[in-house]
Amino acid sequence: MVVMVALSAASLGSRDAAAETVLRIAMTAADIPRTLGQPDQGFEGNRFTGLTMYDALTMWDLSSATKPSVVIPGLATEWSVDPSDNKKWTFKLRPGVTFHDGSPFNADAVVWNVEKVLKTDAPQYDASQVGVTASRMPTLVSARKIDDLTVELTTKEPDSFLPINLTNLFIASPTKWQALYGAASGADAKAKAAAAWDAFSRDASGTGPWKMARFVPRERLEVVKNAAYWDKTRVPHVDRMVLLPIPEANARTAALLSGQVDWIEAPAPDAIAQIKQRGFVIQANEQPHVWPWQFSRVEGSPWNDIRVRKAANLCIDRDGMKDGLLSGLMAPATGTVEPGHPWRGTPTFQIKYDLPAAQALMKEAGYGPNKKLTVKIQTSASGSGQMLPLPMNEYLQQALAECYFDVQLDVIEWNTLFTNWRRGAKDPSANGANAINVTFAAMDPFFALVRFLQSGMAPPVSNNWGFVNNPKFDELVKKARQTFDPAARDQALAELHAASVDDADFLYVAHDVGPRALSPKIKNFVQPKSWFVDFSPVTLEP
């Protein structure tokens, strides 16, 4: 009740302008994701403060609920790799696009945005944006203007993944930032730049379908439709969208049922029946998003024994978790991708619930009822894509106890966990944990596989938190990355995926289905097979 009073005081449902349609959404995040161009809070940040106010050179097609999301042109209309030098790419830019402040989008803006995260001596360089950007496009080294509507991007090695990786580089307005920099105070250029980025976060300017209207940190972000958006088919149908951080599932559900919001992410599973009974609509669709444990492979880790890794994977009743704890709102995971996917391959290790086999493996490894194996997992209480991390990890804790594991939970705030994920198992921030529970999108090869399995992606480069170092993985990553024929590249990725499953490099638990509960007044929403959604087509009936 205290939560609801606080929400009411924040005036969630302000509809003072009778003619204005307002869509109110409760996020799982504990704070508003960063608004300055490169969001934090994982891909929930990209969903709400990235893809709304900004565009990238390439983007995801989010128009279908039945077809996989694929990369399509965004601020770039076409691209090609140099056949004589596969490290050089040419991107043709979309003409006639303007930023929210009215300044033109062009090649200079692309170069400026690449350098904000890659060129340490650039005036606009912002270290705070590097971790959530550079780690997602690790081979990009530079950008060069050819003409106003053409740029050349260079990678440090041939990389067929680059056009996919660029969906994560959101293009902010250099003109707006420069004006804020000129007005900023600071002891030196670095301090002035930090002040300019802080000011930019409160008065953002991108090219996206939504424009910032009101920003109150830790409370709300309000965006309004950009009527001048370059893609007329994606001009929003709702006038205003209000984004509210409500990290606790029961509080989100209560806000929906009381009419304080119109849409909630990740409703409490035990309230699904009540939500439906009250006339609200549950949307869900299996998406390429994995809920795993990622194991430490540093010296001394208990997970270095493959028998232990396999035993954990065989000890989990995923169907029981789905049907009981999560009320059907998950898909059991038997790998990073499932049968039928072009990257699946043919793993020989079959991930399923087989308690006797799991116990036998643990006994073979030297454990049993009188000798438990202590493992420590770092997780969060809520957060982007984490589903219900505490109840789910408590379920795993109880299940793994039957296989002679003593599971200890280290529960921290989501954004801190996400930061720790990039620091690695060797960093003090791991707090002695030998596994970490951070969900991840598996839409593209780098995000799904490479950043976890390639030895060169160990911190601080990217998200190989556990310092996996397998020469076979490295060989297959190189093969896939340097293969520009899609079918041949898929075959190399299938080999990589099968090898990782056979090596039990994760505790594969679930695939998210992106559950959200919507007011019956919401129409024309498409729940794509993606972690992201397009808010533009949504309408709100009176």
Disulfide bonds with the S-S distance in Angstrom:
Cys315-Cys403 2.02
